Amino acid sequence: SCPVPRMPADAESLDRVSDLLRDFSLEFQTDEGAKGRSKSKSVLSDEAQAAYKKQDYEASLQKFAKYLAAVLLDSPIDHEVEASLLANVGSCLHHLGENELAKSYYTKALNVFEEKCYTPRLTWLFYGDINQKRIDYVKGRVEALTQGQKPDTSKYLDGYGKEQEWSAAELAGVEYGYLDYVNPVSWYRYLAGEPESAMEAATAAPAPTDAAEAATAAAVAPSAV
């Protein structure tokens, strides 16, 4: 059977998200759950973001936590995805007023971003230090929490470290087809419909010559809500 996945650091029994992670992990370790685990990630990503945009933060939390449980069973773990999901769990908790738990998950996200993630050389050349932008974004959320402010529901950080605004249609729950999304390997799918979209930028960028860098350049990180 699959080993129990490594849970985010310093999880406590009173942490209801840790309880969710444990339960979802056990679900994914059944024969049926294991077969559908990989495919379920993109579905969970879409469902989590849809619920978040509708301000159904409890439903969004459940979906992000289930996605995180699936990621923590991977070997090796994609730490960019892990960190972004930890941050998004924190964001949901922040909206729900569970401030201490939200701060805990923001802190876990920062620890993973700072200790296990980096911006590849080629990505840095075209988009700047994306990992640092993610760190700064999450730190901004911690500061807002400290000041008693809720996250701005109209904005998110896209996969290229650029702060964007949800359109009115997206916030109203309008669904987009697959071709309306960039589908990066290590980050959530996100809408790339702005004038200077990530898709246009990626198309214009010269192809990397190093195979390893080609893989990491394609693995653009998920939107932080």
Backbone as JSON, one array per atom type, in Angstrom:
{
  "sequence": "SCPVPRMPADAESLDRVSDLLRDFSLEFQTDEGAKGRSKSKSVLSDEAQAAYKKQDYEASLQKFAKYLAAVLLDSPIDHEVEASLLANVGSCLHHLGENELAKSYYTKALNVFEEKCYTPRLTWLFYGDINQKRIDYVKGRVEALTQGQKPDTSKYLDGYGKEQEWSAAELAGVEYGYLDYVNPVSWYRYLAGEPESAMEAATAAPAPTDAAEAATAAAVAPSAV",
  "N": [[0.84, -1.19, 0.0], [0.27, 2.36, -0.39], [2.5, 4.72, 1.15], [1.72, 6.76, 4.02], [1.3, 10.14, 3.26], [3.7, 12.84, 3.51], [2.76, 15.3, 5.67], [2.02, 18.85, 5.74], [4.38, 20.85, 7.53], [4.41, 20.97, 11.12], [1.69, 20.33, 11.58], [-1.26, 20.06, 13.53], [-3.4, 18.2, 15.77], [-5.68, 19.62, 16.28], [-6.0, 21.08, 14.06], [-8.14, 21.53, 11.57], [-7.78, 21.32, 8.86], [-5.63, 19.6, 8.56], [-6.9, 17.3, 9.38], [-8.68, 17.0, 7.26], [-6.83, 16.58, 5.19], [-5.73, 14.14, 5.96], [-7.99, 12.45, 5.78], [-8.69, 12.72, 3.06], [-6.36, 11.76, 1.92], [-6.39, 9.07, 2.67], [-8.61, 8.32, 1.21], [-7.63, 8.6, -1.4], [-5.84, 6.55, -1.4], [-7.19, 4.21, -1.68], [-8.05, 1.57, -4.0], [-9.72, 2.49, -6.07], [-9.55, 5.27, -5.69], [-6.81, 5.72, -6.1], [-6.53, 5.17, -8.81], [-7.86, 7.29, -10.01], [-6.54, 9.52, -9.13], [-4.55, 11.2, -10.37], [-5.93, 12.32, -12.57], [-7.89, 13.67, -11.22], [-6.8, 15.98, -10.21], [-6.72, 18.31, -11.94], [-9.43, 18.71, -12.19], [-10.19, 19.22, -9.54], [-8.75, 21.57, -9.14], [-10.04, 23.36, -10.9], [-12.63, 23.32, -9.8], [-12.15, 24.25, -7.21], [-11.25, 26.87, -7.67], [-13.48, 27.92, -8.96], [-15.41, 27.82, -6.91], [-14.19, 29.55, -5.12], [-14.25, 32.0, -6.5], [-16.95, 32.42, -6.46], [-17.26, 33.06, -3.89], [-17.68, 31.04, -2.1], [-16.21, 29.94, 0.29], [-15.78, 27.82, 2.04], [-16.39, 25.54, 0.53], [-14.44, 25.88, -1.43], [-12.13, 25.64, 0.13], [-12.31, 22.92, 0.87], [-11.93, 21.69, -1.63], [-9.37, 22.65, -2.4], [-7.88, 21.53, -0.33], [-8.26, 18.82, -0.8], [-7.0, 18.56, -3.26], [-4.41, 19.21, -2.46], [-3.89, 17.03, -0.78], [-3.73, 15.01, -2.69], [-1.46, 15.84, -4.12], [0.52, 15.59, -2.16], [0.87, 12.91, -2.07], [2.34, 12.33, -4.25], [5.42, 11.31, -5.79], [8.41, 12.4, -6.91], [7.36, 15.09, -4.69], [5.77, 17.93, -6.04], [6.92, 20.87, -5.26], [6.27, 23.53, -5.82], [3.57, 23.45, -6.47], [2.62, 22.38, -4.08], [3.26, 24.49, -2.26], [1.73, 26.6, -3.32], [-0.85, 25.62, -3.03], [-1.0, 25.38, -0.25], [-0.91, 28.11, 0.36], [-3.31, 28.93, -0.82], [-5.17, 27.49, 0.63], [-4.75, 28.8, 3.03], [-5.73, 31.32, 2.28], [-8.49, 30.8, 1.92], [-9.19, 30.11, 4.56], [-8.6, 32.53, 5.76], [-10.57, 34.22, 4.65], [-12.73, 32.98, 5.86], [-12.48, 33.75, 8.43], [-10.9, 32.35, 10.19], [-8.38, 33.06, 11.57], [-5.92, 32.45, 12.93], [-5.36, 29.87, 12.07], [-5.28, 30.37, 9.36], [-3.01, 32.02, 9.2], [-1.12, 30.15, 9.95], [-1.11, 28.41, 7.73], [-0.4, 30.14, 5.67], [2.18, 30.67, 6.54], [3.35, 28.12, 6.34], [3.25, 27.85, 3.58], [5.0, 29.91, 2.8], [7.38, 28.91, 3.91], [7.85, 26.65, 2.31], [8.03, 27.81, -0.26], [10.3, 29.44, 0.15], [12.32, 27.68, 0.94], [12.34, 25.46, -0.77], [11.72, 26.05, -3.38], [12.44, 27.71, -6.49], [13.23, 30.17, -9.0], [13.65, 29.17, -12.26], [16.49, 29.67, -14.42], [15.97, 30.42, -17.14], [13.27, 31.12, -17.07], [13.41, 33.27, -15.28], [14.74, 35.11, -16.87], [12.8, 35.91, -18.77], [10.49, 36.52, -17.29], [11.16, 37.53, -14.82], [11.87, 37.23, -11.26], [9.89, 34.97, -10.39], [9.32, 33.28, -8.24], [10.03, 34.84, -6.01], [8.15, 36.84, -6.29], [5.84, 35.43, -5.68], [6.34, 34.83, -3.01], [6.36, 37.44, -1.93], [3.72, 38.12, -2.42], [2.26, 36.36, -0.77], [3.28, 37.15, 1.69], [2.18, 39.66, 1.76], [-0.48, 38.97, 2.16], [-0.34, 37.93, 4.74], [0.32, 40.23, 6.13], [-1.99, 41.76, 5.66], [-3.82, 40.18, 7.04], [-2.85, 40.46, 9.64], [-3.5, 43.09, 10.07], [-6.19, 42.94, 10.24], [-7.62, 42.81, 7.87], [-9.52, 41.53, 5.12], [-8.73, 39.33, 2.33], [-8.46, 40.71, -0.99], [-11.06, 40.05, -3.01], [-11.24, 40.38, -5.72], [-8.87, 40.05, -7.01], [-5.95, 38.17, -8.1], [-2.91, 36.25, -8.16], [-1.24, 35.51, -11.03], [0.09, 32.69, -12.94], [2.53, 33.62, -13.74], [3.45, 35.33, -11.89], [2.21, 37.78, -11.87], [-0.03, 40.22, -10.77], [-3.45, 39.97, -11.23], [-6.85, 40.79, -12.22], [-9.98, 39.28, -11.56], [-12.4, 38.9, -14.09], [-15.68, 40.41, -14.52], [-17.41, 38.52, -15.55], [-16.15, 36.1, -14.89], [-16.26, 36.21, -12.08], [-18.94, 35.99, -11.84], [-19.33, 33.41, -12.36], [-19.09, 32.34, -14.92], [-18.25, 29.78, -17.15], [-15.26, 28.65, -18.75], [-13.86, 27.18, -21.68], [-11.5, 24.49, -22.32], [-9.51, 25.44, -24.09], [-9.35, 28.06, -23.44], [-7.62, 28.3, -21.43], [-4.33, 28.26, -20.0], [-2.41, 25.41, -19.49], [-0.38, 24.62, -17.29], [2.32, 22.49, -16.15], [3.02, 22.38, -13.4], [1.37, 24.04, -11.98], [-1.78, 25.68, -11.24], [-4.38, 25.68, -13.74], [-5.01, 28.7, -15.41], [-6.85, 31.62, -16.37], [-5.9, 33.21, -19.36], [-6.43, 35.66, -20.69], [-5.83, 38.36, -20.88], [-4.63, 41.42, -22.5], [-1.8, 41.3, -22.8], [-1.19, 38.49, -22.46], [-0.17, 35.55, -20.62], [-0.04, 33.4, -22.31], [0.44, 34.56, -24.81], [2.91, 35.71, -24.29], [4.44, 33.45, -23.76], [4.35, 32.22, -26.23], [5.77, 34.0, -27.76], [8.28, 33.85, -26.69], [11.62, 32.64, -27.15], [12.42, 29.23, -27.86], [13.74, 27.17, -25.28], [17.05, 25.82, -25.18], [18.19, 23.91, -23.61], [17.3, 20.79, -22.36], [16.42, 20.18, -19.76], [15.89, 22.73, -18.77], [13.9, 23.43, -20.5], [11.81, 21.87, -19.63], [11.38, 22.87, -17.03], [10.79, 25.5, -17.62], [8.36, 25.27, -18.84], [6.83, 24.55, -16.75], [4.98, 26.39, -15.28], [3.92, 28.26, -12.46], [0.94, 27.89, -10.2], [-2.09, 29.89, -10.02], [-2.37, 32.19, -7.37], [-4.84, 32.62, -5.05]],
  "CA": [[0.0, 0.0, 0.0], [1.03, 3.61, -0.45], [2.81, 5.27, 2.46], [0.99, 7.97, 4.39], [2.11, 11.23, 2.74], [4.22, 13.84, 4.43], [1.85, 16.41, 5.83], [2.72, 20.1, 5.95], [5.05, 20.9, 8.82], [3.77, 21.36, 12.37], [0.24, 20.12, 11.62], [-1.71, 19.65, 14.85], [-4.67, 17.47, 15.74], [-6.77, 20.58, 16.29], [-6.01, 21.71, 12.74], [-9.14, 20.79, 10.81], [-7.27, 21.06, 7.51], [-4.85, 18.37, 8.67], [-7.87, 16.21, 9.41], [-9.14, 16.83, 5.88], [-5.74, 15.99, 4.42], [-5.64, 12.72, 6.31], [-9.14, 11.74, 5.24], [-8.59, 12.68, 1.6], [-5.24, 10.89, 1.6], [-6.87, 7.69, 2.77], [-9.51, 8.11, 0.07], [-6.81, 8.44, -2.61], [-5.05, 5.32, -1.31], [-8.0, 3.06, -2.08], [-7.8, 1.2, -5.39], [-10.46, 3.4, -6.95], [-9.0, 6.61, -5.53], [-5.48, 5.77, -6.7], [-6.67, 5.2, -10.26], [-8.34, 8.59, -10.48], [-5.87, 10.62, -8.43], [-3.89, 12.13, -11.28], [-6.94, 13.02, -13.36], [-8.72, 14.49, -10.35], [-6.13, 17.23, -9.82], [-7.17, 19.44, -12.74], [-10.84, 18.92, -11.86], [-10.22, 19.86, -8.23], [-8.26, 22.92, -9.33], [-11.11, 24.16, -11.5], [-13.74, 23.41, -8.86], [-11.73, 25.09, -6.09], [-11.23, 28.26, -8.09], [-14.87, 28.33, -9.23], [-16.05, 28.07, -5.62], [-13.57, 30.75, -4.54], [-14.77, 33.18, -7.2], [-18.34, 32.6, -6.01], [-17.14, 33.37, -2.47], [-18.03, 29.87, -1.29], [-14.85, 29.65, 0.74], [-15.72, 26.5, 2.66], [-16.3, 24.57, -0.57], [-13.13, 26.06, -2.03], [-11.18, 25.05, 1.07], [-12.4, 21.47, 0.75], [-11.34, 21.28, -2.91], [-7.93, 22.89, -2.35], [-7.3, 20.55, 0.59], [-8.25, 17.51, -1.46], [-5.93, 18.65, -4.27], [-3.15, 19.14, -1.72], [-3.7, 15.64, -0.35], [-3.28, 14.25, -3.86], [-0.09, 16.26, -4.43], [1.43, 15.08, -1.14], [1.1, 11.49, -2.33], [3.23, 12.2, -5.4], [6.84, 11.12, -5.53], [8.62, 13.42, -5.87], [6.32, 16.11, -4.53], [6.01, 19.19, -6.73], [6.85, 21.83, -4.15], [5.59, 24.74, -6.25], [2.15, 23.19, -6.31], [2.39, 22.25, -2.63], [3.28, 25.81, -1.63], [0.6, 27.42, -3.79], [-2.06, 25.09, -2.42], [-0.97, 25.8, 1.15], [-1.28, 29.52, 0.39], [-4.72, 29.08, -1.15], [-5.88, 27.03, 1.83], [-4.67, 29.94, 3.96], [-6.63, 32.37, 1.81], [-9.86, 30.4, 2.25], [-9.34, 30.24, 6.01], [-8.56, 33.98, 6.0], [-11.92, 34.7, 4.35], [-13.66, 32.37, 6.81], [-12.24, 34.33, 9.74], [-10.08, 31.46, 11.02], [-7.15, 33.8, 11.33], [-4.71, 31.77, 13.4], [-5.11, 28.75, 11.16], [-4.88, 30.97, 8.08], [-1.61, 32.44, 9.33], [-0.31, 28.93, 9.98], [-0.96, 27.88, 6.38], [0.42, 31.1, 4.93], [3.57, 30.46, 6.97], [3.8, 26.88, 5.73], [3.48, 28.14, 2.16], [6.24, 30.69, 2.71], [8.52, 28.03, 4.19], [8.12, 25.81, 1.13], [8.52, 28.69, -1.32], [11.63, 29.96, 0.45], [13.32, 26.63, 1.16], [12.33, 24.37, -1.74], [11.35, 26.51, -4.73], [13.3, 28.74, -7.07], [12.88, 30.53, -10.37], [14.67, 28.7, -13.21], [17.27, 30.7, -15.11], [15.31, 30.9, -18.35], [12.04, 31.79, -16.65], [13.82, 34.55, -14.7], [15.11, 36.0, -17.97], [11.63, 36.44, -19.45], [9.4, 36.94, -16.41], [11.64, 37.98, -13.53], [11.93, 36.25, -10.17], [8.5, 34.6, -10.1], [9.21, 32.72, -6.89], [10.04, 35.95, -5.06], [6.85, 37.52, -6.4], [4.89, 34.63, -4.92], [6.66, 35.04, -1.6], [5.9, 38.78, -1.58], [2.26, 38.11, -2.45], [1.78, 35.69, 0.44], [3.63, 38.02, 2.82], [1.17, 40.71, 1.76], [-1.67, 38.41, 2.77], [-0.09, 37.85, 6.18], [0.24, 41.6, 6.64], [-3.41, 42.12, 5.66], [-4.44, 39.43, 8.13], [-2.4, 41.08, 10.88], [-4.21, 44.36, 10.19], [-7.61, 42.68, 10.3], [-8.22, 43.0, 6.56], [-9.77, 40.34, 4.32], [-8.11, 39.39, 1.0], [-9.23, 41.34, -2.07], [-11.63, 38.94, -3.78], [-11.24, 40.65, -7.16], [-7.52, 39.91, -7.56], [-5.2, 36.93, -7.89], [-1.57, 36.26, -8.74], [-1.25, 34.49, -12.07], [1.19, 31.75, -12.95], [3.78, 34.3, -14.07], [3.77, 36.26, -10.82], [1.61, 39.09, -12.15], [-1.34, 40.37, -10.15], [-4.52, 40.17, -12.2], [-8.19, 40.92, -11.66], [-11.0, 38.45, -12.17], [-13.39, 39.66, -14.84], [-17.03, 40.32, -13.96], [-17.99, 37.25, -16.0], [-15.57, 35.03, -14.08], [-16.8, 36.29, -10.73], [-20.34, 35.57, -11.92], [-19.35, 31.96, -12.52], [-19.07, 31.9, -16.32], [-17.26, 28.74, -17.37], [-14.47, 28.74, -19.97], [-13.42, 25.9, -22.2], [-10.1, 24.13, -22.12], [-8.61, 26.25, -24.89], [-9.25, 29.39, -22.85], [-6.71, 28.21, -20.3], [-3.0, 27.69, -20.08], [-2.43, 24.24, -18.6], [1.0, 24.33, -16.91], [2.55, 21.21, -15.49], [3.14, 22.4, -11.94], [0.6, 25.12, -11.36], [-3.17, 25.55, -11.66], [-4.77, 26.33, -14.99], [-5.56, 30.01, -15.13], [-7.28, 32.34, -17.57], [-4.83, 34.02, -19.95], [-7.13, 36.46, -21.69], [-5.46, 39.76, -20.86], [-3.97, 41.81, -23.75], [-0.46, 40.73, -22.83], [-1.41, 37.28, -21.68], [0.95, 34.62, -20.46], [0.03, 32.54, -23.49], [1.12, 35.32, -25.86], [4.31, 35.85, -23.91], [5.1, 32.16, -23.92], [4.47, 31.96, -27.66], [6.79, 34.88, -28.31], [9.58, 33.54, -26.11], [12.37, 31.62, -27.89], [12.44, 27.91, -27.23], [14.99, 26.88, -24.57], [17.86, 24.81, -25.83], [18.51, 22.88, -22.64], [16.1, 19.97, -22.16], [15.94, 20.33, -18.39], [15.3, 24.04, -18.63], [12.65, 23.43, -21.26], [10.78, 21.29, -18.78], [11.05, 23.76, -15.93], [10.19, 26.71, -18.17], [6.96, 24.96, -19.13], [6.12, 24.29, -15.5], [4.69, 27.69, -14.67], [3.22, 27.98, -11.23], [-0.49, 28.13, -10.19], [-2.61, 31.15, -9.53], [-2.59, 32.31, -5.93], [-6.08, 33.36, -4.88]],
  "C": [[0.88, 1.24, 0.0], [1.34, 4.1, 0.95], [1.95, 6.48, 2.74], [1.86, 9.15, 3.98], [2.62, 12.14, 3.84], [3.23, 14.99, 4.5], [2.64, 17.69, 6.01], [3.25, 20.19, 7.37], [4.14, 21.42, 9.93], [2.24, 21.28, 12.35], [-0.15, 19.59, 12.99], [-3.07, 18.99, 14.74], [-5.85, 18.42, 15.72], [-6.89, 21.33, 14.97], [-6.98, 20.93, 11.86], [-8.69, 20.5, 9.39], [-6.41, 19.8, 7.51], [-5.76, 17.15, 8.71], [-8.4, 15.93, 8.01], [-8.07, 16.15, 5.04], [-5.61, 14.5, 4.7], [-6.78, 11.93, 5.67], [-9.07, 11.62, 3.72], [-7.45, 11.77, 1.15], [-5.66, 9.43, 1.64], [-7.81, 7.35, 1.62], [-8.71, 7.84, -1.2], [-6.0, 7.14, -2.58], [-5.88, 4.06, -1.51], [-7.71, 2.75, -3.54], [-8.47, 2.17, -6.35], [-9.88, 4.8, -6.9], [-7.65, 6.75, -6.2], [-5.56, 5.86, -8.21], [-7.05, 6.58, -10.77], [-7.6, 9.78, -9.92], [-5.27, 11.65, -9.37], [-4.9, 12.97, -12.05], [-7.73, 13.99, -12.49], [-8.1, 15.85, -10.05], [-6.64, 18.42, -10.61], [-8.63, 19.75, -12.45], [-10.96, 19.65, -10.53], [-9.75, 21.3, -8.31], [-9.36, 23.83, -9.85], [-12.25, 24.38, -10.51], [-13.4, 24.32, -7.68], [-11.76, 26.55, -6.47], [-12.64, 28.77, -8.38], [-15.59, 28.66, -7.93], [-15.5, 29.34, -4.98], [-14.13, 32.0, -5.18], [-16.22, 33.47, -6.83], [-18.42, 32.92, -4.52], [-17.71, 32.25, -1.58], [-16.73, 29.3, -0.75], [-14.72, 28.3, 1.44], [-15.59, 25.42, 1.59], [-14.94, 24.65, -1.24], [-12.04, 25.44, -1.17], [-11.15, 23.53, 0.94], [-11.7, 20.99, -0.52], [-9.83, 21.49, -2.92], [-7.25, 21.87, -1.45], [-7.23, 19.17, -0.05], [-7.16, 17.47, -2.53], [-4.58, 18.52, -3.58], [-2.86, 17.72, -1.25], [-3.2, 14.77, -1.49], [-1.82, 14.57, -4.2], [0.9, 15.67, -3.44], [1.66, 13.58, -1.25], [2.03, 11.26, -3.51], [4.67, 11.96, -4.95], [7.62, 11.33, -6.82], [7.45, 14.4, -5.8], [6.72, 17.34, -5.32], [5.82, 20.3, -5.7], [6.2, 23.14, -4.55], [4.09, 24.59, -6.07], [1.8, 23.09, -4.83], [2.28, 23.62, -1.98], [2.08, 26.65, -2.04], [-0.7, 26.94, -3.17], [-2.13, 25.43, -0.93], [-1.4, 27.25, 1.28], [-2.77, 29.71, 0.12], [-5.62, 28.53, -0.04], [-5.9, 28.16, 2.87], [-5.62, 31.05, 3.58], [-8.08, 32.06, 2.14], [-10.13, 30.57, 3.74], [-9.39, 31.71, 6.43], [-9.96, 34.56, 5.78], [-12.94, 34.19, 5.37], [-13.47, 32.88, 8.24], [-11.47, 33.44, 10.7], [-8.63, 31.93, 10.94], [-5.89, 33.08, 11.77], [-4.35, 30.61, 12.48], [-4.68, 29.26, 9.79], [-3.41, 31.37, 8.12], [-0.69, 31.24, 9.32], [-0.08, 28.41, 8.57], [-0.23, 28.85, 5.46], [1.89, 30.88, 5.27], [4.15, 29.18, 6.38], [4.11, 27.09, 4.25], [4.79, 28.9, 1.98], [7.46, 29.81, 2.94], [8.87, 27.17, 2.98], [8.65, 26.65, -0.01], [9.98, 29.08, -1.09], [12.7, 28.87, 0.5], [13.42, 25.62, 0.02], [12.01, 24.79, -3.17], [12.34, 27.58, -5.2], [12.79, 29.04, -8.47], [13.97, 30.05, -11.31], [15.27, 29.86, -14.0], [16.52, 31.29, -16.3], [14.02, 31.64, -18.02], [12.35, 33.17, -16.09], [14.1, 35.56, -15.81], [13.88, 36.67, -18.58], [10.59, 37.04, -18.51], [9.85, 37.48, -15.06], [11.62, 36.87, -12.49], [10.51, 35.91, -9.71], [8.37, 34.07, -8.68], [9.2, 33.82, -5.84], [8.73, 36.72, -5.1], [5.78, 36.76, -5.62], [5.09, 34.82, -3.42], [6.12, 36.39, -1.14], [4.38, 38.84, -1.51], [1.7, 37.49, -1.17], [2.11, 36.52, 1.68], [2.63, 39.17, 2.92], [-0.13, 40.24, 2.39], [-1.51, 38.32, 4.29], [-0.21, 39.24, 6.81], [-1.22, 42.07, 6.7], [-4.14, 41.44, 6.81], [-4.11, 40.08, 9.47], [-3.16, 42.38, 11.15], [-5.73, 44.19, 10.21], [-8.35, 42.86, 8.99], [-8.42, 41.66, 5.87], [-9.02, 40.46, 2.99], [-9.04, 40.08, 0.0], [-9.74, 40.23, -2.98], [-11.55, 39.16, -5.28], [-9.9, 40.36, -7.81], [-6.92, 38.54, -7.27], [-3.83, 37.11, -8.53], [-1.5, 35.15, -9.77], [0.02, 33.65, -12.04], [2.54, 32.37, -13.28], [4.11, 35.38, -13.04], [3.21, 37.64, -11.01], [0.23, 39.15, -11.51], [-2.37, 40.73, -11.21], [-5.83, 40.38, -11.46], [-9.13, 39.95, -12.35], [-11.95, 39.35, -12.94], [-14.75, 39.51, -14.17], [-17.68, 38.99, -14.32], [-17.46, 36.1, -15.17], [-16.14, 35.02, -12.67], [-18.26, 35.86, -10.68], [-20.47, 34.08, -12.16], [-19.41, 31.47, -13.94], [-17.95, 30.9, -16.51], [-16.56, 28.96, -18.7], [-14.04, 27.35, -20.4], [-11.93, 25.7, -22.02], [-9.16, 25.06, -22.87], [-8.5, 27.67, -24.38], [-8.25, 29.43, -21.71], [-5.32, 27.78, -20.73], [-3.02, 26.51, -19.1], [-1.01, 23.86, -18.22], [1.12, 23.04, -16.14], [2.43, 21.34, -13.98], [2.33, 23.48, -11.27], [-0.84, 24.98, -11.82], [-3.35, 26.12, -13.06], [-5.38, 27.68, -14.64], [-5.89, 30.71, -16.43], [-6.17, 33.24, -18.06], [-5.41, 34.91, -21.03], [-6.81, 37.93, -21.66], [-4.72, 40.12, -22.15], [-2.57, 41.25, -23.9], [-0.48, 39.46, -22.0], [-0.17, 36.44, -21.59], [1.1, 33.75, -21.69], [0.76, 33.25, -24.62], [2.6, 35.44, -25.56], [5.07, 34.56, -24.12], [5.31, 31.84, -25.39], [5.6, 32.77, -28.26], [8.18, 34.52, -27.83], [10.3, 32.48, -26.94], [12.4, 30.31, -27.13], [13.76, 27.68, -26.52], [15.73, 25.75, -25.25], [18.2, 23.66, -24.9], [17.25, 22.11, -22.28], [15.53, 20.14, -20.76], [15.28, 21.67, -18.19], [14.0, 24.14, -19.4], [11.52, 22.91, -20.4], [10.38, 22.24, -17.67], [10.42, 25.05, -16.42], [8.71, 26.49, -18.45], [6.15, 24.82, -17.86], [5.9, 25.59, -14.76], [3.74, 27.48, -13.51], [1.75, 28.4, -11.21], [-0.88, 29.5, -9.7], [-2.76, 31.1, -8.02], [-3.83, 33.16, -5.72], [-6.02, 34.23, -3.63]]
}
